[in-house]
Amino acid sequence: MLAEVITIGDEILIGQIVDSNSAFIGQELNRIGIDVYQISSVQDNKQHILNALEEAKNRVDLVLITGGLGPTKDDITKHTICEYFSDTLVQNDTVLEHIESLFAKYINTPVTDINKMQALVPTKASVLMNSFGTAPGMWLEKDETIFVSMPGVPYEMKNLMRDEVLPRLKRRFNGAFIIHKTVMTYGLGESAIAKKIEKWEDNLPPYVKLAYLPSFGRVRLRLSARGKDENILNKAIEDKISLLQDIIGDIIVGYDDESMEEIIAKLLTAKNKTLAVAESCTGGRIAESLTAHAGASSYFKGGAVTYATQSKIDVLGVGQDIIKTHTVTSAQVAEAMAEGVRRNFKSDYAISTTGNAGPSKGDGDVEVGTVFIAIATPDTIFSEKFVFSKLREKTIGRAVNKSFELLLNQLK
């Protein structure tokens, strides 16, 4: 079964918002064996939407539409869909009662006529109740193609997908199983890994596919198996990963998209240890990555973004003589920063970064892309020098990931 996702809204096309809805829909459809053939974004324009619907109908079996279902005049999706199906809009009393209950519970203003218009749906549509909003989803069919229209608000769309759309699709279609297993690696680039596992990859069965997903020094290897027998697929994936472990086990750190931060969190929690960070060139990215996960306060004491040279002296206690002798971007300063933040926050471990992410050389005189990373443990302090990239964002991203890699090696 093939599906197409159509997102509607000028705000997507002008880059005002990022289309996260399509990514979520694609992931959810993939889990139940439905292939996404195409993803399209169209303007809030009636003819453009009509053309997109007709073209999609001729390509796929399922069309999922998000956006354009609000109460304002620029939200024209529902009226355009009604025209496409040669239908008329009628009031759905259940939807109207739901809208009124939402206003009574959460909003201190009366339900306006504009809001009541949200209860208008095409007569040919099956209504999908939206628990978190006023715009209902709609399920329609034409020439053996299913059309599902959902609001563009991500949390509303996700709820409709999980509670209404996916269960209907599962009942309607008995698709193939698709099994994914992701292997997380650190320390080697994509091409180096590919060379190491070339023979292993060549011996994959035809129903098992491998994808390389690199990102700033991290490479995820995603194995995907598709077929009718779930047990056979799981067994094939397990066997192939077991062989992979023998080849590159030294760089495998986890599975199934578990991030490096989550792995570190588990190890720190298991050891009842804590962490603090002192960041210069990474500008708080390490702390941000750690605190993005719930429960970080149990092991992450805090951090300091000592971007300017003087702040390294005032906040972390880095000696002026060390900076004068070795420059601000040096192994000695990185280690002093790590020791300073570990002392200030009374943590067991600490990470520090100091470097030049560019585009200019700044206070130091090292080449752009040079970063020193230090790790302080209960027993020792050490640092390493890296030259990452002339591109600022790439240098910062790789410095963050390398910091986690160095810490992980110590925790293990």
C-alpha positions as CSV (number, residue, x, y, z in Angstrom):
1,M,0.0,0.0,0.0
2,L,1.3,3.4,-1.0
3,A,0.6,6.7,0.8
4,E,1.1,10.4,0.2
5,V,1.3,13.2,2.7
6,I,0.1,16.6,1.8
7,T,0.8,19.5,4.1
8,I,-1.2,22.7,3.5
9,G,0.0,26.2,4.5
10,D,2.0,29.1,3.3
11,E,3.9,29.2,6.6
12,I,5.6,25.9,5.7
13,L,6.6,27.1,2.2
14,I,8.1,30.4,3.4
15,G,10.1,28.6,6.1
16,Q,8.2,30.2,9.0
17,I,7.6,26.7,10.6
18,V,9.3,23.4,10.0
19,D,7.1,20.5,8.8
20,S,7.5,18.0,11.6
21,N,4.0,16.5,10.9
22,S,5.2,14.7,7.8
23,A,8.1,13.1,9.7
24,F,5.8,11.8,12.3
25,I,3.2,10.5,9.9
26,G,5.9,8.7,7.8
27,Q,7.3,7.0,10.9
28,E,3.8,5.8,12.1
29,L,2.8,4.5,8.6
30,N,6.1,2.7,8.3
31,R,5.5,0.8,11.5
32,I,2.3,-0.7,10.1
33,G,3.8,-1.6,6.7
34,I,2.5,1.4,4.6
35,D,5.1,3.0,2.3
36,V,5.1,6.8,1.9
37,Y,5.5,7.4,-1.8
38,Q,5.7,11.2,-1.7
39,I,5.4,14.2,0.6
40,S,4.1,17.5,-0.8
41,S,3.6,21.0,0.6
42,V,1.1,23.3,-1.0
43,Q,-0.1,26.8,-0.7
44,D,-3.4,28.0,0.9
45,N,-4.8,28.1,-2.6
46,K,-7.9,26.3,-3.7
47,Q,-6.8,25.3,-7.2
48,H,-3.4,24.2,-5.9
49,I,-5.0,22.0,-3.3
50,L,-7.5,20.5,-5.8
51,N,-4.6,19.7,-8.2
52,A,-2.6,18.1,-5.4
53,L,-5.5,15.9,-4.3
54,E,-6.2,14.7,-7.9
55,E,-2.6,14.0,-8.6
56,A,-2.2,12.1,-5.4
57,K,-5.3,10.0,-6.1
58,N,-3.7,8.8,-9.3
59,R,-0.5,7.8,-7.5
60,V,-1.4,6.2,-4.2
61,D,-4.0,4.4,-2.1
62,L,-3.9,6.7,0.9
63,V,-3.7,10.5,1.1
64,L,-3.0,12.1,4.5
65,I,-3.6,15.9,4.6
66,T,-2.7,18.2,7.5
67,G,-3.4,21.9,7.9
68,G,-5.9,24.5,6.9
69,L,-8.8,23.4,9.1
70,G,-8.9,26.4,11.4
71,P,-11.9,28.8,11.9
72,T,-10.4,31.8,9.9
73,K,-11.0,32.7,6.3
74,D,-7.5,31.6,5.2
75,D,-8.2,28.1,6.3
76,I,-9.8,26.7,3.2
77,T,-9.0,23.0,3.3
78,K,-12.4,21.8,4.4
79,H,-14.3,23.8,1.8
80,T,-11.8,22.7,-0.9
81,I,-12.2,19.1,0.0
82,C,-15.9,19.5,-0.1
83,E,-15.7,20.8,-3.6
84,Y,-13.3,18.0,-4.6
85,F,-15.8,15.4,-3.5
86,S,-18.8,17.3,-5.0
87,D,-20.3,17.5,-1.6
88,T,-21.9,19.9,0.8
89,L,-21.2,20.9,4.4
90,V,-23.6,20.0,7.2
91,Q,-23.4,20.6,10.9
92,N,-22.3,17.6,13.0
93,D,-24.0,17.9,16.4
94,T,-21.5,15.7,18.2
95,V,-18.6,18.0,17.0
96,L,-20.6,21.1,18.0
97,E,-21.2,19.7,21.5
98,H,-17.5,18.9,21.8
99,I,-16.6,22.5,20.8
100,E,-19.0,23.9,23.3
101,S,-17.6,21.7,26.1
102,L,-14.0,22.8,25.3
103,F,-15.1,26.5,25.5
104,A,-16.9,25.9,28.7
105,K,-14.0,24.1,30.3
106,Y,-10.9,26.1,29.0
107,I,-12.0,29.4,27.5
108,N,-13.8,32.2,29.2
109,T,-15.6,33.6,26.1
110,P,-18.8,32.5,24.4
111,V,-18.6,30.2,21.4
112,T,-18.8,32.4,18.3
113,D,-20.4,31.7,15.0
114,I,-16.9,31.3,13.5
115,N,-16.1,28.7,16.1
116,K,-19.4,26.9,15.4
117,M,-18.4,26.6,11.8
118,Q,-15.8,24.1,12.9
119,A,-18.7,21.6,13.3
120,L,-19.5,21.8,9.6
121,V,-18.3,18.6,7.8
122,P,-18.9,17.1,4.3
123,T,-21.8,14.7,4.3
124,K,-19.7,12.0,2.8
125,A,-17.0,12.2,5.5
126,S,-16.6,10.0,8.5
127,V,-15.8,12.3,11.4
128,L,-12.7,11.7,13.5
129,M,-13.1,13.3,16.9
130,N,-10.3,15.6,17.9
131,S,-10.0,15.4,21.7
132,F,-7.5,18.3,21.9
133,G,-9.0,20.8,19.5
134,T,-12.1,22.1,17.8
135,A,-11.4,21.0,14.2
136,P,-12.4,17.4,13.6
137,G,-10.5,15.0,11.3
138,M,-12.3,13.7,8.2
139,W,-12.1,10.3,6.5
140,L,-13.3,10.2,2.9
141,E,-12.9,7.8,-0.1
142,K,-12.9,8.3,-3.8
143,D,-12.1,5.9,-6.6
144,E,-10.7,3.4,-4.1
145,T,-8.3,6.0,-2.6
146,I,-8.7,7.0,1.0
147,F,-8.3,10.7,2.0
148,V,-7.8,11.6,5.6
149,S,-7.7,15.3,6.6
150,M,-6.3,16.4,10.0
151,P,-5.5,19.7,11.7
152,G,-2.0,21.0,11.3
153,V,-1.4,21.6,15.0
154,P,1.1,18.8,15.8
155,Y,-0.3,17.5,19.1
156,E,-3.8,17.5,17.6
157,M,-2.7,15.6,14.5
158,K,-0.6,13.1,16.5
159,N,-3.6,12.3,18.7
160,L,-5.8,11.7,15.7
161,M,-3.2,9.5,14.1
162,R,-2.8,7.3,17.1
163,D,-6.4,7.1,18.3
164,E,-8.4,7.2,15.1
165,V,-6.4,6.9,11.8
166,L,-3.9,4.1,12.6
167,P,-6.4,1.7,14.1
168,R,-8.7,2.1,11.1
169,L,-5.9,1.5,8.7
170,K,-4.8,-1.6,10.6
171,R,-8.3,-3.0,10.5
172,R,-8.6,-2.1,6.8
173,F,-5.3,-3.4,5.5
174,N,-3.3,-6.5,6.6
175,G,0.1,-5.2,5.5
176,A,3.5,-6.6,5.8
177,F,5.6,-6.4,9.0
178,I,8.4,-3.9,9.0
179,I,11.0,-4.4,11.7
180,H,13.7,-1.8,12.4
181,K,16.8,-2.1,14.6
182,T,19.2,0.8,14.9
183,V,22.8,0.4,15.9
184,M,24.4,3.5,17.5
185,T,28.1,4.0,16.8
186,Y,30.7,6.6,17.8
187,G,34.2,7.3,16.8
188,L,34.3,6.3,13.1
189,G,33.0,8.0,10.1
190,E,30.5,6.6,7.6
191,S,33.0,5.6,5.0
192,A,35.4,3.9,7.5
193,I,32.5,1.9,8.9
194,A,31.3,0.9,5.4
195,K,34.8,-0.4,4.6
196,K,34.9,-2.5,7.8
197,I,31.5,-4.1,7.3
198,E,31.5,-4.4,3.5
199,K,31.4,-8.2,3.4
200,W,28.8,-8.4,6.2
201,E,26.6,-5.9,4.2
202,D,27.0,-7.9,1.0
203,N,25.7,-11.0,2.8
204,L,22.5,-9.4,4.0
205,P,19.4,-11.3,2.8
206,P,17.3,-9.5,0.1
207,Y,14.5,-8.6,2.6
208,V,17.0,-6.9,5.0
209,K,18.2,-3.4,4.1
210,L,20.9,-1.3,5.7
211,A,20.9,2.5,5.9
212,Y,23.7,4.8,7.1
213,L,22.5,7.8,9.1
214,P,25.6,10.0,10.0
215,S,25.5,13.1,12.2
216,F,28.6,15.0,13.5
217,G,30.7,12.0,14.4
218,R,27.8,9.7,15.2
219,V,26.7,7.1,12.7
220,R,23.5,5.2,13.1
221,L,23.2,1.9,11.2
222,R,19.5,1.1,10.6
223,L,18.6,-2.4,9.7
224,S,15.1,-2.8,8.2
225,A,13.4,-6.1,7.5
226,R,10.1,-6.5,5.7
227,G,8.0,-9.6,5.2
228,K,4.9,-11.5,6.3
229,D,6.4,-13.5,9.1
230,E,7.4,-11.3,12.1
231,N,9.4,-14.1,13.8
232,I,11.6,-14.7,10.8
233,L,12.3,-11.0,10.5
234,N,13.2,-10.6,14.1
235,K,15.5,-13.6,14.0
236,A,17.2,-12.3,10.8
237,I,17.9,-8.9,12.4
238,E,19.2,-10.5,15.7
239,D,21.5,-12.8,13.8
240,K,23.0,-10.0,11.6
241,I,23.5,-7.7,14.6
242,S,25.3,-10.4,16.5
243,L,27.7,-10.8,13.6
244,L,28.0,-7.0,13.4
245,Q,29.0,-6.9,17.0
246,D,32.0,-9.1,16.3
247,I,33.2,-6.7,13.6
248,I,32.7,-3.2,15.1
249,G,31.7,-4.0,18.7
250,D,34.3,-1.5,19.9
251,I,32.4,1.5,18.4
252,I,28.8,0.2,19.2
253,V,27.4,2.1,22.1
254,G,23.7,1.4,22.0
255,Y,20.6,0.4,20.0
256,D,17.3,1.7,18.8
257,D,18.0,5.4,18.6
258,E,19.0,5.6,22.2
259,S,21.1,8.8,22.3
260,M,24.5,9.1,23.8
261,E,23.1,11.4,26.4
262,E,20.6,8.7,27.5
263,I,23.3,6.1,27.7
264,I,25.4,8.4,29.8
265,A,22.4,9.2,32.0
266,K,21.9,5.5,32.7
267,L,25.5,4.9,33.6
268,L,25.7,7.9,35.9
269,T,22.5,6.9,37.6
270,A,23.6,3.3,38.0
271,K,26.9,4.4,39.5
272,N,25.2,7.1,41.6
273,K,27.6,9.7,40.1
274,T,27.1,13.3,39.0
275,L,28.2,15.5,36.2
276,A,28.9,19.2,35.6
277,V,30.0,21.0,32.4
278,A,32.1,24.1,31.6
279,E,31.5,25.3,28.0
280,S,33.2,27.9,25.9
281,C,33.0,27.2,22.2
282,T,30.0,24.9,22.5
283,G,28.0,27.7,24.1
284,G,25.8,25.6,26.3
285,R,25.0,22.9,23.7
286,I,26.2,20.1,26.0
287,A,24.1,21.2,28.9
288,E,21.1,21.7,26.6
289,S,21.5,18.1,25.2
290,L,21.7,16.7,28.8
291,T,18.7,18.5,30.1
292,A,16.5,17.7,27.1
293,H,15.8,14.4,28.8
294,A,13.5,14.0,31.8
295,G,15.2,13.3,35.1
296,A,18.5,14.9,34.3
297,S,18.5,16.7,37.7
298,S,19.3,13.4,39.4
299,Y,22.8,13.3,37.8
300,F,23.5,16.7,36.2
301,K,24.6,19.3,38.7
302,G,24.8,22.2,36.3
303,G,27.1,24.1,34.1
304,A,28.8,27.4,33.2
305,V,29.1,29.0,29.8
306,T,32.3,30.9,30.2
307,Y,32.5,32.2,26.7
308,A,34.8,35.2,27.3
309,T,38.4,34.8,28.6
310,Q,37.7,36.8,31.7
311,S,34.8,34.6,32.7
312,K,37.0,31.6,32.7
313,I,39.1,33.4,35.3
314,D,36.3,34.8,37.4
315,V,33.9,31.9,37.3
316,L,36.0,28.8,37.0
317,G,39.2,30.0,38.7
318,V,41.4,29.4,35.7
319,G,44.8,31.1,36.4
320,Q,45.8,34.1,34.4
321,D,49.3,32.7,34.2
322,I,48.0,29.5,32.5
323,I,46.2,31.6,29.9
324,K,49.1,33.9,29.3
325,T,51.5,30.9,28.9
326,H,49.4,28.5,26.9
327,T,46.6,30.8,25.4
328,V,42.9,30.5,26.1
329,T,42.5,27.6,23.6
330,S,44.8,25.0,25.0
331,A,44.9,21.7,26.8
332,Q,46.0,23.4,30.0
333,V,43.0,25.8,30.0
334,A,40.6,23.0,29.1
335,E,41.8,21.0,32.1
336,A,41.7,23.9,34.5
337,M,38.1,24.6,33.3
338,A,37.0,21.0,34.0
339,E,38.6,21.0,37.4
340,G,37.1,24.4,38.2
341,V,33.5,23.4,37.3
342,R,33.8,20.1,39.0
343,R,34.9,21.9,42.2
344,N,32.3,24.6,41.9
345,F,29.4,22.2,41.4
346,K,30.8,19.4,43.6
347,S,30.3,16.8,40.9
348,D,32.0,13.5,40.3
349,Y,32.7,14.1,36.6
350,A,33.1,17.2,34.5
351,I,33.4,18.1,30.8
352,S,34.9,21.2,29.5
353,T,35.4,22.7,26.0
354,T,37.5,25.5,24.7
355,G,38.2,26.2,21.1
356,N,37.6,28.3,18.0
357,A,34.4,27.5,16.1
358,G,34.9,30.4,13.8
359,P,34.5,32.3,11.7
360,S,37.3,34.4,13.1
361,K,40.1,33.5,15.5
362,G,38.7,35.4,18.4
363,D,40.8,35.7,21.6
364,G,43.1,32.8,20.7
365,D,45.4,32.3,17.8
366,V,44.6,28.7,16.8
367,E,43.0,27.7,13.5
368,V,39.3,27.8,13.1
369,G,37.8,24.3,14.0
370,T,40.4,23.6,16.8
371,V,38.8,22.4,20.0
372,F,40.3,21.1,23.3
373,I,38.0,18.9,25.3
374,A,38.8,17.9,28.9
375,I,37.3,15.3,31.2
376,A,37.6,15.4,34.9
377,T,36.9,12.2,36.8
378,P,37.2,11.3,40.5
379,D,40.7,10.1,39.9
380,T,42.2,12.1,37.0
381,I,41.9,15.0,34.5
382,F,42.9,14.6,30.8
383,S,42.3,16.5,27.6
384,E,42.5,15.9,23.8
385,K,42.9,18.2,20.9
386,F,40.7,18.0,17.8
387,V,40.5,19.9,14.5
388,F,36.9,19.5,13.3
389,S,35.8,21.8,10.5
390,K,36.0,25.3,9.1
391,L,32.2,25.4,9.4
392,R,31.0,26.8,12.7
393,E,27.9,24.6,13.2
394,K,29.7,21.4,12.2
395,T,32.6,22.1,14.7
396,I,30.2,22.8,17.5
397,G,28.1,19.7,16.8
398,R,31.1,17.4,16.5
399,A,32.6,18.9,19.7
400,V,29.4,18.1,21.6
401,N,29.4,14.5,20.4
402,K,33.1,14.0,21.0
403,S,32.7,15.3,24.5
404,F,30.0,12.7,25.2
405,E,32.2,10.0,23.6
406,L,35.2,10.8,25.8
407,L,33.0,10.8,28.9
408,L,31.3,7.5,28.0
409,N,34.7,5.9,27.6
410,Q,35.5,6.9,31.2
411,L,32.1,5.7,32.6
412,K,32.5,2.4,30.9
